[in-house]
């Protein structure tokens, strides 16, 4: 699983068919970095190779000078079972979307992050690696919006973007997240030109409903639990293998570290965009998200160093600069 379909049911609204049932929206959720992954005609293609390449540039390329030759990128992605045509197609699409810029160095064709790409990945770093767990006493941020019926599609786009930021739904036109999401919500909505439709409020829950029960209605906690469990099923055994000592030190071990690390980053980096770091005391017992976070950050600590060594060895002294 590399992206998720989330159904948003908006209380207090009615379908146009007159049934009185609340409006429901199905949203394909990915992280900010993957907003460049749509094809020109709006349809999605197989973006697993493209997703891995975005993860590679976010995780490694900036630490080896920001530029990588196409031949070296093909060799590195080959270690993750991505073939050369998929690499070439993916980087071409990422260039068209403005994330990458082509550049020749020493006669070799290659790519580096564009300024926009650097900005997007830096924003992603803060969300992915600085994933924060809220405390109830911090309060909440409310996004209150009103979009006229004549701009129904824009209203849907606003709801979809709030879902991608990890907001929950309280009622029609009122969305909620832990207070630490305030700055990111403000920045993202302003960048998208949606700030004219919304107001932001800081809120404290005072009375009447049980907050734990309310959170379970504002967010789809079973879907989040399933997402985290899937991550654990795939990557917790990998962590166990490395803790037991996965192979003798050498090029092959570093190549394996690179592949295992990049797969983990690629799987994890979407999750902080779906879970805004809800207070643990409001979540179900045996919440898989806490364990999944420990697995990811332990893998990151163990494997990023040898993975970076592999990238440097693969690019060579005449590589990125």
C-alpha positions as CSV (number, residue, x, y, z in Angstrom):
1,X,0.0,0.0,0.0
2,X,1.5,3.3,-1.1
3,X,-1.6,5.6,-0.9
4,X,-5.0,5.4,0.7
5,X,-8.6,6.1,-0.3
6,X,-10.3,7.9,2.6
7,X,-14.0,8.4,2.7
8,X,-15.1,11.7,4.2
9,X,-18.6,11.8,5.5
10,X,-19.6,15.4,6.3
11,X,-22.3,15.7,9.0
12,X,-24.9,18.4,8.5
13,X,-25.1,18.2,4.7
14,X,-27.5,16.5,2.4
15,X,-27.0,14.8,-0.9
16,X,-28.5,16.5,-3.9
17,X,-30.7,13.4,-4.5
18,X,-32.8,14.5,-1.6
19,X,-32.2,11.4,0.5
20,X,-31.1,13.4,3.5
21,X,-28.0,11.3,3.9
22,X,-24.7,13.2,4.5
23,X,-22.4,14.0,1.7
24,X,-19.6,11.5,1.3
25,X,-16.3,12.2,-0.5
26,X,-13.7,9.6,-1.5
27,X,-10.2,11.2,-1.4
28,X,-6.9,9.6,-2.5
29,X,-4.4,10.6,0.1
30,X,-0.7,11.1,-0.4
31,X,1.9,13.3,1.1
32,X,2.7,16.8,-0.1
33,X,5.8,15.5,-2.0
34,X,3.5,13.3,-4.2
35,X,1.3,16.1,-5.5
36,X,3.5,16.0,-8.6
37,X,2.6,12.4,-9.3
38,X,-0.5,13.0,-11.3
39,X,-0.3,12.5,-15.1
40,X,-1.1,15.4,-17.4
41,X,-4.7,14.2,-18.0
42,X,-5.4,13.9,-14.3
43,X,-5.3,10.1,-14.2
44,X,-3.0,8.2,-12.0
45,X,-0.4,5.8,-13.4
46,X,1.7,3.3,-11.6
47,X,3.7,5.7,-9.4
48,X,5.7,3.3,-7.2
49,X,8.9,3.9,-9.1
50,X,8.3,7.6,-9.1
51,X,7.5,7.5,-5.4
52,X,10.7,5.7,-4.6
53,X,12.7,8.3,-6.6
54,X,11.0,11.2,-4.7
55,X,12.0,9.4,-1.5
56,X,15.5,9.0,-2.8
57,X,15.9,12.6,-3.5
58,X,14.4,13.5,-0.2
59,X,16.5,11.0,1.8
60,X,19.9,10.9,0.0
61,X,20.4,13.2,-3.0
62,X,20.7,16.3,-0.9
63,X,23.6,14.8,1.1
64,X,25.6,13.9,-2.0
65,X,25.5,17.3,-3.7
66,X,21.9,17.3,-4.9
67,X,22.7,16.1,-8.4
68,X,22.8,12.5,-9.6
69,X,23.6,11.1,-13.0
70,X,20.8,9.2,-14.8
71,X,23.1,6.1,-15.1
72,X,23.8,6.1,-11.3
73,X,20.2,6.6,-10.5
74,X,19.2,3.6,-12.7
75,X,21.9,1.5,-10.9
76,X,20.7,2.5,-7.5
77,X,17.0,1.9,-8.3
78,X,17.9,-1.4,-9.8
79,X,18.6,-2.6,-6.2
80,X,14.9,-2.0,-5.5
81,X,13.7,-3.9,-8.6
82,X,12.9,-0.7,-10.6
83,X,14.0,-1.1,-14.2
84,X,15.7,1.5,-16.4
85,X,12.6,2.5,-18.5
86,X,10.6,3.1,-15.3
87,X,13.4,5.3,-13.9
88,X,13.6,7.4,-17.1
89,X,9.9,7.8,-17.3
90,X,9.6,8.7,-13.6
91,X,12.3,11.4,-13.7
92,X,10.8,12.9,-16.9
93,X,7.4,13.2,-15.2
94,X,8.9,14.7,-12.1
95,X,10.8,17.2,-14.3
96,X,7.5,18.1,-16.0
97,X,5.9,18.7,-12.6
98,X,8.7,21.0,-11.6
99,X,10.2,18.8,-8.8
100,X,13.5,18.0,-10.7
101,X,15.6,20.0,-13.2
102,X,17.9,18.3,-15.8
103,X,21.6,19.2,-15.8
104,X,24.7,17.8,-17.5
105,X,27.9,17.6,-15.5
106,X,31.1,16.4,-17.1
107,X,29.2,15.3,-20.1
108,X,26.9,13.1,-18.0
109,X,23.1,13.6,-18.1
110,X,21.5,13.9,-14.7
111,X,19.0,15.6,-12.5
112,X,18.9,17.8,-9.4
113,X,16.1,19.1,-7.3
114,X,14.5,22.3,-8.5
115,X,14.1,25.2,-6.0
116,X,10.4,24.2,-5.8
117,X,11.5,20.6,-5.1
118,X,13.8,21.7,-2.4
119,X,11.0,23.7,-0.8
120,X,8.5,20.9,-0.9
121,X,11.0,18.3,0.5
122,X,12.1,20.6,3.3
123,X,8.4,21.0,4.2
124,X,8.1,17.3,4.1
125,X,11.1,16.8,6.4
126,X,9.5,18.8,9.1
127,X,6.3,16.7,9.0
128,X,7.9,13.3,8.5
129,X,11.0,13.4,10.7
130,X,9.6,15.9,13.2
131,X,6.4,14.0,13.7
132,X,4.9,15.4,16.9
133,X,2.5,13.8,19.3
134,X,0.0,16.2,20.8
135,X,-1.1,16.7,24.4
136,X,-4.7,17.4,25.3
137,X,-3.7,20.6,27.1
138,X,-2.2,22.1,23.9
139,X,-5.7,22.4,22.5
140,X,-6.9,22.3,18.9
141,X,-6.9,24.3,15.7
142,X,-10.3,24.7,14.0
143,X,-10.6,25.5,10.3
144,X,-13.9,27.0,9.6
145,X,-14.8,27.6,5.9
146,X,-17.6,28.7,3.7
147,X,-17.4,28.1,0.0
148,X,-20.4,29.1,-2.2
149,X,-22.3,26.4,-4.0
150,X,-21.2,27.9,-7.3
151,X,-17.6,26.8,-6.4
152,X,-18.6,23.3,-5.3
153,X,-15.4,21.8,-6.8
154,X,-13.2,24.2,-4.9
155,X,-15.0,23.2,-1.7
156,X,-14.3,19.6,-2.5
157,X,-10.6,20.5,-3.1
158,X,-10.4,22.3,0.2
159,X,-11.8,19.3,2.0
160,X,-9.4,17.0,0.2
161,X,-6.4,19.2,1.2
162,X,-7.5,19.3,4.8
163,X,-7.7,15.5,4.8
164,X,-4.2,15.4,3.4
165,X,-3.0,17.5,6.2
166,X,-4.5,15.1,8.7
167,X,-7.5,17.1,9.9
168,X,-10.7,15.5,11.2
169,X,-14.2,16.5,10.5
170,X,-16.5,17.8,13.3
171,X,-19.4,19.1,11.1
172,X,-19.9,20.6,7.7
173,X,-17.4,23.4,7.3
174,X,-15.6,22.8,10.6
175,X,-12.4,20.7,10.6
176,X,-10.1,20.0,13.6
177,X,-6.5,19.0,14.3
178,X,-4.1,19.3,17.3
179,X,-3.0,22.9,17.8
180,X,0.6,22.2,16.6
181,X,-0.9,21.9,13.1
182,X,-1.8,25.6,13.1
183,X,1.3,26.9,11.3
184,X,1.3,24.2,8.6
185,X,-2.4,24.6,8.0
186,X,-2.0,28.4,7.6
187,X,1.0,28.1,5.3
188,X,-0.5,25.3,3.1
189,X,-3.9,27.0,2.7
190,X,-2.2,30.3,1.9
191,X,0.1,28.7,-0.7
192,X,-3.0,27.0,-2.3
193,X,-4.8,30.3,-2.5
194,X,-7.6,29.1,-0.2
195,X,-7.0,31.5,2.7
196,X,-9.8,33.7,1.5
197,X,-12.3,30.9,2.2
198,X,-11.3,30.0,5.8
199,X,-10.8,31.2,9.3
200,X,-8.5,29.6,11.9
201,X,-9.4,29.3,15.6
202,X,-7.6,28.0,18.6
203,X,-10.0,25.9,20.7
204,X,-10.2,24.0,24.0
205,X,-12.7,21.2,24.6
206,X,-14.9,22.2,27.5
207,X,-17.9,20.1,28.0
208,X,-20.8,17.8,27.0
209,X,-19.2,15.1,24.9
210,X,-16.6,12.6,25.9
211,X,-13.4,13.7,24.0
212,X,-12.3,10.1,23.3
213,X,-15.6,9.3,21.7
214,X,-15.6,12.5,19.8
215,X,-12.1,11.9,18.3
216,X,-13.3,8.5,17.2
217,X,-16.0,10.2,15.1
218,X,-13.8,13.0,13.8
219,X,-11.1,10.6,12.5
220,X,-11.3,7.1,10.9
221,X,-9.2,5.4,13.6
222,X,-9.7,1.8,12.3
223,X,-8.4,2.9,8.9
224,X,-5.3,4.5,10.6
225,X,-4.8,1.4,12.7
226,X,-4.9,-0.8,9.6
227,X,-2.4,1.5,7.9
228,X,0.0,1.3,10.7
229,X,-0.4,-2.5,11.1
230,X,0.4,-3.0,7.4
231,X,3.6,-1.0,7.9
232,X,4.5,-3.1,10.9
233,X,3.8,-6.4,9.0
234,X,6.3,-5.3,6.3
235,X,9.0,-3.5,8.2
236,X,9.1,-4.9,11.7
237,X,10.6,-8.2,10.5
238,X,13.2,-6.2,8.6
239,X,14.2,-4.3,11.8
240,X,14.4,-7.6,13.7
241,X,16.8,-9.0,11.0
242,X,19.1,-6.0,11.3
243,X,19.1,-6.2,15.0
244,X,20.2,-9.8,14.8
245,X,23.1,-8.8,12.5
246,X,22.1,-8.9,8.9
247,X,25.2,-10.0,7.0
248,X,28.9,-9.1,7.3
249,X,30.0,-5.5,6.8
250,X,30.8,-4.8,3.1
251,X,29.3,-3.4,-0.1
252,X,26.5,-6.0,-0.2
253,X,25.4,-5.2,3.3
254,X,25.4,-1.5,2.6
255,X,23.4,-2.0,-0.6
256,X,20.8,-4.0,1.4
257,X,20.7,-1.3,4.1
258,X,20.0,1.3,1.3
259,X,17.2,-0.7,-0.2
260,X,15.6,-1.5,3.2
261,X,15.9,2.0,4.4
262,X,14.5,3.6,1.3
263,X,11.5,1.3,1.2
264,X,10.8,2.1,4.9
265,X,11.0,5.9,4.2
266,X,8.8,5.6,1.2
267,X,6.1,3.7,3.1
268,X,6.3,5.9,6.2
269,X,6.4,9.4,4.7
270,X,2.7,9.4,3.9
271,X,1.6,8.4,7.3
272,X,2.2,11.7,9.2
273,X,-0.1,13.3,6.6
274,X,-3.0,11.1,7.7
275,X,-2.3,11.0,11.4
276,X,-1.7,14.5,12.8
277,X,-0.2,13.1,16.1
278,X,-3.4,12.7,18.2
279,X,-3.0,12.6,22.0
280,X,-2.3,9.0,23.0
281,X,-4.8,9.0,25.8
282,X,-7.6,9.6,23.2
283,X,-6.6,6.6,21.1
284,X,-7.6,2.9,21.4
285,X,-5.5,0.5,23.5
286,X,-2.7,-1.2,21.7
287,X,-2.5,1.6,19.1
288,X,-0.3,0.4,16.3
289,X,0.9,3.9,15.4
290,X,3.1,4.2,18.4
291,X,4.9,0.9,17.6
292,X,5.1,1.8,13.9
293,X,6.8,5.1,14.8
294,X,9.4,3.3,16.9
295,X,10.1,0.8,14.1
296,X,10.5,3.5,11.5
297,X,12.8,5.7,13.6
298,X,14.9,2.7,14.7
299,X,15.3,1.6,11.1
300,X,16.2,5.1,10.1
301,X,18.8,5.3,12.8
302,X,20.3,1.9,11.9
303,X,20.3,2.1,8.1
304,X,20.6,5.6,6.9
305,X,24.4,5.7,7.6
306,X,25.3,2.6,5.7
307,X,22.7,3.5,3.1
308,X,24.4,6.8,2.5
309,X,27.7,5.1,2.2
310,X,26.3,2.9,-0.5
311,X,25.0,5.9,-2.4
312,X,28.4,7.6,-2.2
313,X,30.1,4.4,-3.4
314,X,27.6,4.0,-6.3
315,X,28.0,7.6,-7.5
316,X,31.8,7.6,-7.2
317,X,34.2,10.5,-7.0
318,X,33.1,11.9,-10.3
319,X,29.4,11.8,-9.3
320,X,27.2,14.5,-7.7
321,X,28.8,17.8,-6.6
